[in-house]
Amino acid sequence: MRCPFCKHDNDRVVDTRAMEDGFLIRRRRSCGTCHRRFTTYERLEEFDIRVIKRDQSRQPFDPEKIRRGIERACWKRPVSTERIQLLVQEIETELYVDGAMEIACQAIGELVMKRLYAVDEVAYVRFASVYRDFANVDDFFRVIEGIRE
């Protein structure tokens, strides 16, 4: 691995850790030339999952879109960035373990809502309002009543 600082190919692995249920390996490296440390990640080569949109078009799966949606729902809520990243990793892992080459965007939305409900109820309602395209206040009340039960 080339050092990002001095560009020499003379490093050693200082620490190795498995992350994301073993689907990601984090390696801490030390450059033998400039002695600076840097981190590399090894990820299992991913399948090409396609998302089926509501208009039946298909596009590549992008976990970044899930992260942005969760961040918007958790805005000004006591949910850490690490927790949001963990949610995205859990959803991504579940999709890859399932093994389907295509998945409906509605199924992804339901996975996000299921996990958000367990983390923060306000964030869950926010996400649901956008995902389910609430038309009026009655839609909010139905979701809130479901939470109270």
Secondary structure, 3 states (H helix, E strand, C coil): CCCCCCCCCCEEEEEEEEEHHHCEEEEEEEECCCCCEEEEEEECCCCCCEEECCCCCEEECCHHHHHHHHHHHCCCCCCCHHHHHHHHHHHHHHHHHHCCCEEEHHHHHHHHHHHHHHHCHHHHHHHHHHHCCCCCHHHHHHHHHHHHC
